[in-house]
Amino acid sequence: MVSWTGIRKKYFGMDPVSTRSFRLKFLVFFILLAFVAVGIRMAYFAIDPGQNSTLNRTDNLNKVFNRGDILDRNGVLLASNLPAYSIYAHPKEIEKDKIDDFLDALEAIEPPIRFDRDREKQRLLSDKNFVWIHKRISPDQSQQVNKITIKGIYTGEREVRVYPNGRLAAHVLGGTTFGEEHVNKAEIVGVAGVEKYFNDLLNNNDSGRTNLELSIDIRVQQILTEMLDLGIKRFGAKGGSAVLMNVHTGEIISLVSLPDFDPNRRAEFITTDTKNHNPLFNMVTQGIYELGSTFKIFSAAMALDKNYYKRDSIISTLPIQVRGKEFKDYRNHTEMTVMEAVAQSKNTAAIRMALDVGTEAQRKFLMDLGFGTKSGIQLQESSSPLVPSQKQWTNLTLATVSFGHGMSITPLHLASAYAILVNGGYKVYPTLLRANGIEEGERVISPKTSRDVVSLLLNVVENGTARDTRIKGYLVGGKTGTSEKVGPSGEYLEDKNFVIFASVFSGKEPNYSLVIMLDEASAGDGSDYERQAGSTVVPLTGEIIARLGPVLGVIPENQLPEAI
């Protein structure tokens, strides 16, 4: 090692050299020192190919990748980082006749390391300076790799993102990949879900490690996922979705879309299959659907709020003509109360209430419920409703929209709208972050109308199309919907539909809205109603609420203490 003391002794008086000789030697020394520095720098680049040459070397050496954790509302860990390793190689250093031996040894490692042998062999045979072999192996696997004594094969430390609950809340969490990579560290970046939406916050190391606390309750998520999966199998459905919301805060307690995926292995679920459900597709926030008769409560709510009707007002359910098109119900009735008409899901009653309110007021009311824009949820995987323009909003549009056709929204929009109707009538915005108290938004309907709507929804379960939701001890309200799919030529397909049940619970002042949807479900009993909501998603919802009640702390009505 050359020391500065040695240089000083040699060049500053210990040798009887001339000043000219000293200057020459001093210059030669620093030229050599400069070459050494350049050599070291080039060597570092050779072993650190993940480096972006446009970035400052010192900045990268000091950069810390320390992504924050994600927790549920009770502090349960949903996503975190664990130490791991990568495998990389310098093909030019490898003795080519030993490549097969290395790959044999790599295949023998337990637990197995997934890799494409033919692909890796070709890359190792190349004349490249550097190749990645695997970017994510465990410490134990790394130790086994290091025992394979072949020159040119190396392992490097890094952290990886892990999801300890596997598939649970997959569409909420989303997933990650590696961003800026080096052989001894790697940046973790979100590619979907809250991991992507809050990527900068989770990776903000300037102010210390930042964790993210969600509104999700993983216990509820597990119950809802299991029950929805059982319902899909029971009714032979292609898929399904569920979303549970706190009607006062907008907090999403659970969001499920099936089929789903494991965010630990997200890349393996990417598919180009268009015939079946894409596991990465979020039916709750991305899918837009005509949600059928669930819209009839909106027609009743706006008519009640504008004092055109009361709950016990008499309304006709005879066939009705709108701009030359006749609308009629499956079973005709001459007159009944508004409450009865909603319970029996009468299209003609919904049309008459909407006509009395008018096209302009109807459109404004639905826009006030949030149907004109994206839901605002903290997921980039979200869609805007498909809504007719003001010019297109004729009386015919009014008629079809009054019973849930002619415009399409997401199930999350529906859950939010039902929350507004039953929480006293104020706007709430869906959120995946845990809320700190209730912040009432702008008023949409009056408190009295909100109470009337709750009574209408409770009556649907007690006396209408959702009687199979009745659960001993729990007061549940809701509205069914059966929506036929649209064919390639724009025609409705009678044998292919979505069944929906939008419910609220428990009691006359509900705290939760729950929307369950099944794709092409059938009770399989051969009846005229086997493909309708009342025979499929309605009984499923009742079973789900019975399971959720104790976890949510909802006390059955028959166990409430008597008033003093």
HELIX and SHEET records of a PDB file:
HELIX    1   1 TRP A    4  TYR A   11  1                                   8    
HELIX    2   2 THR A   19  ILE A   47  1                                  29    
HELIX    3   3 ARG A   57  ASN A   62  1                                   6    
HELIX    4   4 PRO A   91  GLU A   93  5                                   3    
HELIX    5   5 LYS A   96  LYS A   98  5                                   3    
HELIX    6   6 ILE A   99  GLU A  107  1                                   9    
HELIX    7   7 ARG A  117  LEU A  125  1                                   9    
HELIX    8   8 PRO A  139  ASN A  146  1                                   8    
HELIX    9   9 ALA A  170  LEU A  173  1                                   4    
HELIX   10  10 GLY A  193  TYR A  197  1                                   5    
HELIX   11  11 ASN A  199  LEU A  202  1                                   4    
HELIX   12  12 ILE A  218  ARG A  234  1                                  17    
HELIX   13  13 PRO A  263  PHE A  269  5                                   7    
HELIX   14  14 GLY A  292  PHE A  295  5                                   4    
HELIX   15  15 LYS A  296  ASP A  305  1                                  10    
HELIX   16  16 VAL A  338  ALA A  343  1                                   6    
HELIX   17  17 ASN A  347  VAL A  357  1                                  11    
HELIX   18  18 THR A  359  ASP A  368  1                                  10    
HELIX   19  19 ASN A  395  SER A  402  1                                   8    
HELIX   20  20 PRO A  411  VAL A  422  1                                  12    
HELIX   21  21 PRO A  447  ASN A  463  1                                  17    
HELIX   22  22 ARG A  467  THR A  469  5                                   3    
HELIX   23  23 ALA A  533  SER A  535  5                                   3    
HELIX   24  24 VAL A  537  LEU A  552  1                                  16    
HELIX   25  25 GLU A  557  GLN A  559  5                                   3    
SHEET    1   A 4 VAL A 131  ILE A 137  0                                        
SHEET    2   A 4 LEU A  77  ALA A  89 -1                                        
SHEET    3   A 4 ILE A  70  LEU A  71 -1                                        
SHEET    4   A 4 LEU A 212  GLU A 213  1                                        
SHEET    1   B 3 VAL A 131  ILE A 137  0                                        
SHEET    2   B 3 LEU A  77  ALA A  89 -1                                        
SHEET    3   B 3 ILE A 153  VAL A 162 -1                                        
SHEET    1   C 2 GLY A 175  HIS A 182  0                                        
SHEET    2   C 2 LYS A 185  ALA A 192 -1                                        
SHEET    1   D 5 ILE A 252  LEU A 258  0                                        
SHEET    2   D 5 GLY A 239  ASN A 246 -1                                        
SHEET    3   D 5 TYR A 512  ASP A 519 -1                                        
SHEET    4   D 5 TYR A 492  PHE A 505 -1                                        
SHEET    5   D 5 VAL A 476  VAL A 486 -1                                        
SHEET    1   E 2 ILE A 314  THR A 317  0                                        
SHEET    2   E 2 HIS A 333  THR A 337 -1                                        
SHEET    1   F 2 ILE A 320  VAL A 322  0                                        
SHEET    2   F 2 LYS A 325  PHE A 327 -1                                        
END                                                                             
